[in-house]
């Protein structure tokens, strides 16, 4: 019976200390809770892509940049039809079976954002992005440009920002290739678009 009394005393003391501590903390602490609710509503993300002809240079031979820029290129248009800002990267994937080296080719871009003639091997390497259903094997990818698209005023809107680019490829003037040996460069242009937050100048 003596043991039980001591146990009750210990429990009573602990309870008392905890109660005093709680009162003391509450006396020096004020808590305020927001009355309204925070609401986050997602916008829609949708980018349309349309392209014309592929680059097809049969019997190509080395040419100067001026002549290369005058060739027919690959033209594509991207338009933001969603209600969120969009950013996109444009890159070129090299098909693994290609036999013509990157340093033998020049690339340029005309359109809403331009890229001056550049040797393909001098373009920064980037991750290979492959779309669903693409069965090609790629040896590398080269980054070309980044751009943004302002959103449409409503979902599937036609007033979203639209941009058009033409990419041109040609054999550089001093390409070191054998005239008696056929070489080939196969590639695909990749446009990888993502939803982004607008900057202060765009909001």
ROSE-4610 file (N, C-alpha, C; in Angstrom, 1 decimal, always signed):
// ROSE-4610
residu = [X/X/X/X/X/X/X/X/X/X/X/X/X/X/X/X/X/X/X/X/X/X/X/X/X/X/X/X/X/X/X/X/X/X/X/X/X/X/X/X/X/X/X/X/X/X/X/X/X/X/X/X/X/X/X/X/X/X/X/X/X/X/X/X/X/X/X/X/X/X/X/X/X/X/X/X/X/X/X/X/X/X/X/X/X/X/X/X/X/X/X/X/X/X/X/X/X/X/X/X/X/X/X/X/X/X/X/X/X/X/X/X/X/X/X/X/X/X/X/X/X/X/X/X/X/X/X/X/X/X/X/X/X/X/X/X/X/X/X/X/X/X/X/X/X/X/X/X/X/X/X/X/X/X/X/X/X/X/X/X/X/X/X/X/X/X/X/X/X/X/X/X/X/X/X/X/X/X/X/X/X/X/X/X/X/X/X/X/X/X/X/X/X/X/X/X/X/X/X/X/X/X/X/X/X/X/X/X/X/X/X/X/X/X/X/X/X/X/X/X/X/X/X/X/X/X/X/X/X/X/X/X/X/X/X/X/X/X/X/X/X/X/X/X/X/X/X/X/X/X/X/X/X/X/X/X/X/X/X/X/X/X/X/X/X/X/X/X/X/X/X/X/X/X/X/X/X/X/X/X/X/X/X/X/X/X/X/X/X/X/X/X/X/X/X/X/X/X/X/X/X/X/X/X/X/X/X/X/X/X/X/X/X/X/X/X/X/X/X/X/X/X/X/X/X/X/X/X/X/X/X/X/X/X/X/X/X/X/X/X/X/X/X/X/X/X/X/X/X/X/X/X/X/X/X/X/X/X/X/X/X/X/X/X/X/X/X/X/X/X/X/X/X/X/X/X/X/X/X/X/X/X/X/X/X/X/X/X/X/X/X/X/X/X/X/X/X/X/X/X/X/X/X/X/X/X/X/X/X/X/X/X/X/X/X/X/X/X/X/X/X/X/X/X/X/X/X/X/X/X/X/X/X/X/X/X/X/X/X/X/X/X/X/X/X/X/X/X/X/X/X/X/X/X/X/X/X/X/X/X/X/X/X/X/X/X/X/X/X/X/X/X/X/X/X/X/X/X/X/X/X/X/X/X/X/X/X/X/X/X/X/X/X/X/X/X/X/X/X/X/X/X/X/X/X/X/X/X/X/X/X/X/X/X/X/X/X/X/X/X/X/X/X/X/X/X/X/X/X/X/X/X/X/X/X/X/X/X/X/X/X/X/X/X/X/X/X/X/X/X/X/X/X/X/X/X/X/X/X/X/X/X/X/X/X/X/X/X/X/X/X/X/X/X/X/X/X/X/X/X/X/X/X/X/X/X/X/X/X/X/X/X/X/X/X/X/X/X/X/X/X/X/X/X/X/X/X/X/X]
num = [1/1/1/2/2/2/3/3/3/4/4/4/5/5/5/6/6/6/7/7/7/8/8/8/9/9/9/10/10/10/11/11/11/12/12/12/13/13/13/14/14/14/15/15/15/16/16/16/17/17/17/18/18/18/19/19/19/20/20/20/21/21/21/22/22/22/23/23/23/24/24/24/25/25/25/26/26/26/27/27/27/28/28/28/29/29/29/30/30/30/31/31/31/32/32/32/33/33/33/34/34/34/35/35/35/36/36/36/37/37/37/38/38/38/39/39/39/40/40/40/41/41/41/42/42/42/43/43/43/44/44/44/45/45/45/46/46/46/47/47/47/48/48/48/49/49/49/50/50/50/51/51/51/52/52/52/53/53/53/54/54/54/55/55/55/56/56/56/57/57/57/58/58/58/59/59/59/60/60/60/61/61/61/62/62/62/63/63/63/64/64/64/65/65/65/66/66/66/67/67/67/68/68/68/69/69/69/70/70/70/71/71/71/72/72/72/73/73/73/74/74/74/75/75/75/76/76/76/77/77/77/78/78/78/79/79/79/80/80/80/81/81/81/82/82/82/83/83/83/84/84/84/85/85/85/86/86/86/87/87/87/88/88/88/89/89/89/90/90/90/91/91/91/92/92/92/93/93/93/94/94/94/95/95/95/96/96/96/97/97/97/98/98/98/99/99/99/100/100/100/101/101/101/102/102/102/103/103/103/104/104/104/105/105/105/106/106/106/107/107/107/108/108/108/109/109/109/110/110/110/111/111/111/112/112/112/113/113/113/114/114/114/115/115/115/116/116/116/117/117/117/118/118/118/119/119/119/120/120/120/121/121/121/122/122/122/123/123/123/124/124/124/125/125/125/126/126/126/127/127/127/128/128/128/129/129/129/130/130/130/131/131/131/132/132/132/133/133/133/134/134/134/135/135/135/136/136/136/137/137/137/138/138/138/139/139/139/140/140/140/141/141/141/142/142/142/143/143/143/144/144/144/145/145/145/146/146/146/147/147/147/148/148/148/149/149/149/150/150/150/151/151/151/152/152/152/153/153/153/154/154/154/155/155/155/156/156/156/157/157/157/158/158/158/159/159/159/160/160/160/161/161/161/162/162/162/163/163/163/164/164/164/165/165/165/166/166/166/167/167/167/168/168/168/169/169/169/170/170/170/171/171/171/172/172/172/173/173/173/174/174/174/175/175/175/176/176/176/177/177/177/178/178/178/179/179/179/180/180/180/181/181/181/182/182/182/183/183/183/184/184/184/185/185/185/186/186/186/187/187/187/188/188/188/189/189/189/190/190/190/191/191/191/192/192/192/193/193/193/194/194/194/195/195/195/196/196/196/197/197/197/198/198/198/199/199/199/200/200/200/201/201/201/202/202/202/203/203/203]
x = [+0.8/+0.0/+0.9/+2.0/+3.0/+3.5/+3.7/+4.2/+3.2/+2.0/+0.9/+0.8/+1.0/+0.9/+2.1/+3.3/+4.4/+4.2/+3.6/+3.3/+2.3/+1.3/+0.3/+0.9/+1.9/+2.5/+3.4/+4.1/+4.9/+4.1/+3.0/+2.1/+1.5/+1.1/+0.5/+1.5/+2.8/+3.8/+4.1/+4.2/+4.5/+3.3/+2.1/+0.9/+0.9/+1.3/+1.3/+2.3/+3.5/+4.6/+4.2/+3.6/+3.2/+2.1/+1.2/+0.1/+0.6/+1.6/+2.2/+2.9/+3.7/+4.5/+3.6/+2.5/+1.5/+0.9/+0.6/+0.0/+1.1/+2.3/+3.4/+3.7/+3.7/+4.0/+2.9/+1.6/+0.5/+0.5/+0.9/+0.9/+1.9/+2.9/+3.9/+3.9/+2.8/+2.8/+1.4/+1.4/+0.1/+0.1/-1.0/-1.1/-2.2/-1.9/-2.9/-3.1/-4.3/-4.6/-5.3/-4.9/-5.5/-6.9/-7.8/-9.2/-9.6/-9.0/-9.4/-8.6/-8.8/-8.1/-7.2/-6.1/-5.1/-5.6/-5.8/-6.3/-5.2/-4.9/-4.0/-4.7/-4.9/-5.7/-4.7/-4.6/-3.7/-4.2/-3.3/-3.7/-3.6/-3.8/-3.7/-2.4/-1.8/-0.6/-0.8/-0.6/-0.8/+0.0/+0.8/+1.6/+1.4/+1.0/+0.9/+2.1/+2.4/+3.6/+3.2/+3.7/+3.4/+4.7/+5.0/+6.3/+6.0/+6.9/+6.9/+7.8/+8.5/+9.4/+10.6/+11.1/+12.4/+13.6/+14.7/+16.0/+16.4/+16.6/+17.0/+18.0/+19.2/+20.3/+21.0/+20.5/+21.1/+22.3/+23.3/+24.5/+25.1/+25.1/+25.6/+27.1/+27.6/+29.0/+29.4/+30.6/+31.0/+30.6/+30.0/+29.7/+30.0/+30.0/+30.3/+29.0/+29.1/+28.0/+26.8/+27.2/+26.2/+25.3/+25.9/+25.2/+24.4/+24.9/+24.2/+23.0/+23.1/+21.9/+20.8/+21.2/+20.2/+19.5/+19.9/+19.3/+17.9/+17.1/+15.8/+16.0/+15.4/+15.5/+14.3/+14.3/+13.2/+12.5/+11.3/+10.5/+9.5/+9.4/+8.4/+7.8/+6.6/+5.9/+5.4/+5.6/+5.1/+4.2/+3.0/+2.1/+1.6/+1.5/+0.9/-0.6/-1.3/-2.8/-3.3/-2.4/-2.8/-2.8/-3.1/-3.2/-2.0/-0.9/+0.3/+1.5/+2.4/+3.6/+4.4/+4.9/+5.7/+7.1/+8.0/+9.4/+9.8/+10.6/+11.0/+12.4/+13.0/+14.4/+14.3/+15.1/+15.2/+16.6/+16.6/+17.9/+17.9/+19.0/+19.1/+19.7/+18.9/+19.4/+20.1/+21.3/+22.1/+21.7/+21.2/+20.9/+22.3/+22.3/+23.5/+24.2/+23.4/+23.9/+24.6/+24.6/+25.2/+26.7/+27.2/+28.6/+29.3/+28.6/+29.2/+29.3/+30.5/+30.8/+30.2/+29.9/+29.3/+30.2/+31.5/+32.4/+32.5/+31.8/+31.7/+30.5/+29.7/+28.4/+28.2/+27.5/+27.2/+25.7/+25.2/+23.8/+23.5/+22.4/+21.9/+20.4/+19.9/+18.5/+18.0/+16.9/+16.2/+14.9/+14.3/+13.0/+12.9/+12.0/+11.8/+13.0/+13.8/+15.1/+16.1/+17.2/+18.2/+19.5/+20.1/+21.4/+22.3/+23.4/+24.4/+25.0/+25.5/+26.1/+27.1/+27.0/+27.8/+28.1/+29.3/+29.7/+28.9/+28.3/+27.4/+28.2/+29.4/+30.2/+30.5/+30.3/+30.6/+29.3/+28.2/+26.9/+27.1/+26.6/+26.7/+25.9/+26.5/+25.9/+24.8/+23.7/+22.6/+22.0/+21.0/+20.4/+19.6/+19.7/+18.8/+17.4/+16.5/+15.0/+14.3/+13.6/+13.0/+11.5/+10.7/+9.3/+8.7/+7.5/+6.9/+6.7/+7.2/+7.0/+8.2/+9.2/+10.4/+11.3/+11.6/+12.4/+13.9/+14.2/+15.6/+16.6/+17.8/+18.9/+19.7/+20.0/+20.7/+22.1/+23.1/+24.4/+24.7/+24.0/+24.2/+23.1/+23.0/+22.1/+22.8/+22.5/+23.1/+22.1/+22.3/+21.4/+21.5/+20.3/+20.3/+19.9/+18.7/+18.2/+17.1/+16.8/+15.7/+14.9/+13.5/+12.7/+11.4/+10.6/+9.4/+8.1/+7.0/+5.7/+4.7/+4.2/+3.2/+1.9/+1.1/-0.1/-1.3/-2.3/-3.5/-4.4/-5.4/-6.3/-7.3/-7.4/-8.3/-7.8/-8.3/-7.9/-8.3/-7.3/-7.4/-7.6/-7.1/-7.2/-6.3/-6.7/-6.0/-5.1/-5.2/-4.4/-3.1/-2.7/-1.4/-0.3/+0.9/+2.0/+2.4/+2.8/+3.2/+4.6/+5.5/+6.8/+7.2/+7.9/+8.3/+9.8/+10.4/+11.9/+12.1/+13.3/+13.7/+15.2/+15.4/+16.8/+17.4/+18.6/+19.3/+20.6/+20.9/+22.1/+22.8/+24.2/+24.9/+26.3/+27.0/+28.4/+29.3/+30.1/+30.9/+32.0/+32.4/+33.3/+34.5/+35.1/+36.4/+36.2/+35.0/+34.8/+35.8/+36.3/+37.3/+36.6/+36.0/+35.3/+35.9/+35.8/+36.3/+35.2/+35.5/+34.5/+34.1/+34.9/+34.6/+33.8/+33.6/+32.9/+31.7/+30.6/+29.3/+29.2/+28.8/+28.6/+27.2/+26.7/+25.3/+25.2/+24.4/+24.0/+22.5/+22.0/+20.6/+20.4/+19.3/+19.1/+17.6/+17.2/+15.8/+15.9/+15.0/+14.9/+13.9/+14.3/+13.4/+13.1/+11.8/+11.3/+10.7/+11.3/+10.9/+10.3/+9.0/+8.3/+7.8/+7.9/+7.5/+6.8/+5.9/+5.2/+6.1/+6.1/+7.0/+6.3/+6.9/+6.4/+6.9/+6.0/+6.5/+7.4/+8.4/+9.3/+8.5/+9.1/+8.5/+8.2/+9.0/+8.9/+7.8/+7.4/+6.5/+5.1/+5.0/+3.7/+2.9]
y = [-1.2/+0.0/+1.2/+1.2/+2.3/+2.6/+1.6/+1.8/+2.5/+2.2/+2.9/+4.3/+4.7/+6.1/+6.9/+6.4/+7.0/+7.2/+6.3/+6.4/+7.5/+7.6/+8.7/+10.1/+10.1/+11.4/+11.8/+10.9/+11.2/+11.6/+10.9/+11.3/+12.7/+13.0/+14.2/+15.4/+15.2/+16.2/+16.4/+15.4/+15.5/+16.3/+15.9/+16.6/+18.0/+18.4/+19.7/+20.6/+20.0/+20.7/+20.9/+19.9/+20.1/+21.1/+21.1/+22.1/+23.5/+23.7/+25.0/+25.5/+24.5/+24.8/+25.3/+24.6/+24.9/+26.3/+26.6/+27.9/+29.0/+28.7/+29.7/+30.0/+28.9/+29.1/+29.9/+29.5/+30.2/+31.7/+32.0/+33.5/+34.3/+33.7/+34.4/+34.1/+33.5/+33.1/+33.4/+34.1/+34.5/+33.8/+33.2/+32.5/+33.1/+33.5/+34.0/+33.1/+32.8/+32.0/+32.8/+32.6/+33.3/+32.9/+34.0/+33.8/+33.2/+33.8/+33.3/+32.1/+31.6/+30.4/+30.7/+30.0/+30.2/+29.3/+29.8/+29.1/+29.1/+27.9/+27.8/+27.0/+27.7/+27.1/+27.0/+25.8/+25.5/+26.1/+26.6/+27.0/+25.8/+26.0/+24.9/+25.1/+23.9/+24.0/+23.2/+24.0/+23.4/+24.2/+23.5/+24.1/+23.4/+24.1/+23.5/+23.6/+22.5/+22.5/+22.1/+22.9/+22.6/+22.8/+21.9/+22.0/+21.7/+22.2/+22.0/+20.9/+21.2/+20.1/+19.8/+18.6/+18.2/+18.7/+18.8/+19.2/+17.9/+18.0/+16.9/+17.4/+17.3/+17.7/+16.6/+16.2/+15.1/+15.7/+14.8/+15.2/+16.5/+16.7/+17.9/+18.0/+19.2/+19.5/+20.7/+20.9/+22.1/+23.4/+24.3/+25.6/+26.7/+27.9/+29.0/+29.3/+30.0/+30.3/+31.0/+32.0/+32.7/+31.8/+30.8/+29.9/+29.0/+28.6/+27.7/+28.3/+29.6/+30.3/+30.5/+30.4/+30.6/+29.3/+28.2/+26.9/+26.8/+25.8/+25.6/+24.9/+25.3/+24.7/+24.0/+23.7/+23.1/+24.1/+24.4/+25.5/+24.9/+25.4/+25.0/+26.2/+26.0/+27.0/+26.4/+27.2/+26.8/+27.9/+27.5/+28.5/+28.0/+28.9/+28.6/+28.8/+27.7/+27.7/+27.5/+27.5/+27.3/+28.6/+28.6/+29.8/+30.0/+29.2/+29.4/+29.7/+30.5/+30.8/+29.5/+29.5/+28.3/+28.7/+27.8/+28.0/+26.7/+26.8/+25.7/+25.7/+24.5/+24.4/+23.7/+24.2/+23.5/+22.9/+21.6/+20.9/+20.0/+19.4/+18.5/+17.2/+16.1/+14.8/+14.1/+13.7/+13.0/+11.5/+11.0/+9.5/+8.8/+7.7/+7.0/+6.4/+6.1/+5.5/+6.5/+7.8/+8.8/+8.6/+8.8/+8.7/+10.0/+11.1/+12.4/+13.1/+13.5/+14.0/+15.4/+15.7/+17.0/+18.2/+18.0/+19.1/+19.4/+18.7/+18.9/+19.7/+20.0/+20.7/+22.0/+22.9/+24.2/+24.3/+25.1/+25.2/+26.7/+27.2/+28.5/+28.5/+29.5/+29.6/+31.0/+31.1/+32.3/+32.3/+33.5/+33.6/+34.5/+34.2/+35.0/+35.1/+34.1/+34.1/+33.6/+34.3/+33.8/+33.3/+32.3/+31.8/+31.9/+32.6/+32.8/+31.5/+31.4/+30.1/+29.6/+28.4/+27.7/+26.3/+25.9/+24.5/+23.6/+22.6/+21.8/+21.3/+20.8/+20.3/+21.4/+22.7/+23.8/+24.1/+23.5/+23.7/+22.9/+23.4/+22.7/+21.4/+20.4/+19.1/+19.2/+18.5/+18.4/+17.0/+16.8/+15.5/+15.2/+13.9/+13.4/+13.3/+14.0/+13.9/+13.1/+12.1/+11.2/+11.2/+11.4/+11.4/+10.0/+9.8/+8.5/+7.9/+6.7/+6.0/+6.2/+7.0/+7.2/+6.0/+5.3/+4.0/+4.3/+5.5/+5.8/+5.7/+5.4/+5.4/+6.7/+7.5/+8.7/+8.7/+9.2/+9.2/+10.5/+11.6/+12.8/+13.8/+14.9/+16.0/+17.3/+18.2/+19.6/+20.6/+21.5/+22.6/+23.7/+24.2/+25.3/+26.6/+26.6/+27.9/+27.6/+28.6/+28.6/+29.9/+29.7/+30.9/+30.7/+31.7/+31.6/+32.0/+31.6/+31.9/+32.4/+33.6/+34.2/+33.4/+33.3/+32.4/+33.1/+32.2/+32.7/+33.2/+34.0/+34.5/+33.5/+32.4/+31.3/+30.0/+28.9/+27.6/+27.3/+26.8/+26.5/+27.8/+28.9/+30.2/+30.3/+31.1/+31.4/+32.6/+33.3/+34.6/+34.4/+33.1/+32.9/+33.2/+33.5/+33.9/+32.7/+33.1/+32.2/+32.6/+31.6/+31.9/+30.9/+31.4/+30.5/+30.6/+29.4/+29.3/+28.5/+28.8/+28.0/+27.6/+26.3/+25.7/+25.2/+25.7/+25.3/+24.6/+23.5/+22.7/+22.6/+22.7/+22.5/+22.0/+21.5/+21.1/+22.4/+22.5/+23.7/+23.8/+25.0/+25.3/+24.4/+24.2/+23.5/+22.0/+21.5/+20.1/+19.1/+18.3/+17.3/+15.9/+15.8/+14.6/+14.1/+12.8/+12.2/+12.3/+12.9/+13.0/+11.6/+10.6/+9.2/+8.4/+8.9/+8.1/+8.8/+8.1/+8.7/+8.7/+9.9/+10.1/+10.6/+10.4/+10.8/+11.3/+12.3/+12.9/+12.9/+12.0/+12.0/+12.6/+13.4/+14.0/+14.4/+14.7/+15.2/+16.4/+17.4/+18.6/+18.3/+18.7/+18.4/+19.8/+19.9/+21.1/+20.6/+20.9/+20.4/+21.6/+21.7/+22.8/+22.4/+23.4/+23.2/+24.4/+24.3/+25.4/+26.1/+27.4/+28.2/+29.3/+29.9/+31.1/+32.3/+33.3/+34.5/+35.3/+36.0/+36.9/+38.1/+39.0/+40.3/+41.2/+41.1/+41.9/+41.3/+40.0/+39.3/+39.3/+39.5/+39.4/+40.7]
z = [+0.0/+0.0/+0.0/+0.6/+0.7/-0.7/-1.5/-2.9/-3.7/-3.6/-4.3/-4.0/-2.7/-2.3/-3.0/-3.0/-3.6/-5.1/-5.7/-7.1/-7.4/-6.6/-6.7/-6.5/-5.6/-5.3/-6.6/-7.2/-8.3/-9.5/-9.7/-10.8/-10.6/-9.4/-9.0/-9.3/-8.9/-9.0/-10.5/-11.3/-12.8/-13.4/-13.1/-13.6/-13.3/-12.1/-11.6/-12.4/-12.5/-13.3/-14.7/-15.4/-16.7/-16.9/-15.9/-16.0/-15.8/-14.9/-14.7/-15.9/-16.5/-17.7/-18.9/-19.1/-20.1/-19.9/-18.7/-18.4/-18.6/-18.2/-18.3/-19.8/-20.7/-22.1/-22.8/-22.4/-23.0/-22.7/-21.5/-21.1/-21.9/-22.5/-23.3/-24.8/-25.2/-26.6/-27.2/-28.3/-29.0/-30.4/-30.7/-32.0/-32.8/-34.0/-34.9/-36.1/-36.5/-37.6/-38.7/-39.9/-41.1/-41.2/-41.4/-41.5/-42.8/-43.9/-45.2/-45.6/-46.8/-47.3/-48.5/-48.5/-49.7/-50.8/-52.0/-53.1/-54.2/-54.7/-55.8/-56.9/-58.0/-59.2/-60.3/-60.8/-61.9/-63.2/-64.1/-65.4/-66.3/-67.6/-68.6/-69.4/-69.8/-70.5/-71.8/-72.9/-74.3/-75.3/-76.0/-77.1/-78.3/-79.4/-80.7/-81.5/-82.3/-83.1/-84.6/-85.5/-86.9/-87.7/-88.6/-89.4/-90.9/-91.7/-93.1/-93.6/-94.6/-95.2/-94.4/-94.6/-93.9/-94.7/-94.1/-94.8/-95.6/-96.9/-97.7/-98.7/-98.4/-99.3/-100.0/-101.2/-102.0/-102.7/-102.8/-103.5/-103.0/-101.7/-101.1/-101.2/-101.3/-101.4/-100.5/-100.2/-99.3/-100.0/-99.1/-99.6/-98.6/-99.0/-98.0/-97.2/-96.1/-95.3/-96.0/-96.8/-97.5/-98.4/-99.0/-99.8/-99.0/-97.8/-96.9/-96.3/-96.0/-95.4/-96.5/-97.8/-98.8/-99.2/-98.6/-98.9/-98.2/-98.7/-98.1/-96.8/-95.7/-94.4/-93.9/-92.6/-91.9/-91.1/-91.5/-90.8/-89.9/-88.7/-87.8/-87.0/-86.5/-85.7/-84.4/-83.3/-82.0/-81.5/-80.9/-80.4/-79.0/-78.1/-76.8/-76.8/-76.6/-76.6/-75.2/-74.2/-72.8/-72.1/-70.8/-70.0/-69.1/-69.3/-68.5/-69.5/-68.9/-69.7/-70.1/-71.3/-71.8/-72.2/-71.8/-72.3/-73.0/-74.0/-74.8/-75.3/-75.3/-75.9/-77.2/-78.1/-79.5/-79.5/-79.9/-80.0/-81.3/-81.6/-82.8/-82.3/-82.5/-82.2/-83.4/-83.2/-84.2/-84.2/-85.3/-85.4/-85.4/-84.6/-84.4/-85.6/-86.6/-87.8/-88.8/-88.4/-89.3/-89.4/-90.6/-90.9/-91.1/-91.2/-91.4/-90.0/-89.7/-88.4/-88.1/-86.9/-86.6/-87.0/-86.9/-87.2/-88.7/-89.6/-91.0/-91.4/-90.5/-90.8/-90.1/-90.8/-90.3/-90.1/-89.1/-88.8/-88.6/-89.0/-88.8/-88.6/-87.9/-87.6/-88.0/-88.8/-89.1/-88.4/-88.1/-87.6/-86.4/-85.4/-84.3/-83.4/-83.4/-82.7/-83.7/-83.9/-84.9/-84.3/-85.0/-84.6/-85.8/-85.6/-86.7/-87.1/-88.3/-88.8/-87.8/-87.4/-86.3/-86.7/-86.5/-86.8/-85.7/-86.2/-85.3/-84.1/-84.2/-83.1/-82.1/-82.4/-81.5/-80.7/-81.1/-80.3/-79.0/-77.9/-76.6/-76.6/-76.1/-76.0/-74.9/-75.1/-74.2/-74.1/-73.2/-73.1/-74.4/-74.8/-75.9/-75.4/-76.0/-75.7/-76.8/-76.5/-77.4/-77.2/-78.2/-78.1/-78.1/-77.6/-77.5/-78.9/-79.1/-80.4/-81.3/-80.9/-81.7/-81.5/-82.5/-82.4/-82.8/-83.2/-83.6/-82.4/-82.7/-81.7/-82.0/-80.9/-81.1/-80.4/-81.0/-80.4/-79.6/-79.9/-79.1/-79.5/-78.7/-79.0/-78.8/-79.7/-79.6/-79.3/-78.3/-78.0/-79.0/-79.5/-80.5/-79.9/-79.2/-78.6/-77.6/-76.8/-75.9/-76.1/-76.0/-76.2/-75.3/-75.3/-74.4/-75.3/-74.8/-75.4/-74.4/-74.6/-73.7/-73.8/-72.7/-72.7/-73.5/-73.8/-74.4/-73.2/-73.6/-72.6/-72.0/-72.7/-72.2/-72.7/-72.1/-72.5/-74.0/-74.7/-76.2/-76.9/-76.4/-77.0/-78.3/-79.2/-80.4/-80.4/-79.2/-79.1/-78.4/-78.1/-77.4/-78.4/-77.8/-78.6/-79.6/-80.8/-81.8/-82.3/-82.5/-83.1/-84.1/-85.1/-86.3/-86.5/-86.8/-87.0/-88.2/-88.9/-90.0/-89.7/-89.6/-89.3/-90.6/-90.9/-92.1/-91.8/-92.5/-92.4/-93.7/-93.7/-94.9/-94.6/-95.6/-95.5/-95.4/-94.4/-94.3/-95.5/-95.7/-96.9/-96.9/-95.7/-95.7/-95.1/-95.4/-94.9/-95.5/-94.6/-95.0/-95.3/-96.4/-96.8/-98.1/-98.3/-99.6/-100.6/-101.8/-102.9/-103.4/-103.2/-103.7/-102.7/-101.5/-100.5/-100.0/-100.1/-99.7/-98.1/-97.6/-96.2/-96.0/-94.8/-94.5/-93.1/-92.9/-91.6/-91.4/-90.5/-90.2/-88.9/-88.8/-87.5/-87.4/-86.2/-85.9/-85.0/-85.4/-84.5/-83.4/-82.2/-81.0/-80.4/-80.1/-79.4/-78.1/-77.0/-75.7/-74.9/-74.7/-74.1/-72.7/-71.8/-70.4/-69.9/-68.9/-68.3/-67.4/-67.4/-66.5/-65.8/-64.8/-64.1/-64.9/-65.1/-65.8/-65.0/-65.6/-64.9/-64.6/-63.8/-63.4/-64.7/-65.7/-66.9/-67.8/-67.6/-68.4/-67.8/-66.4/-65.7/-65.9]
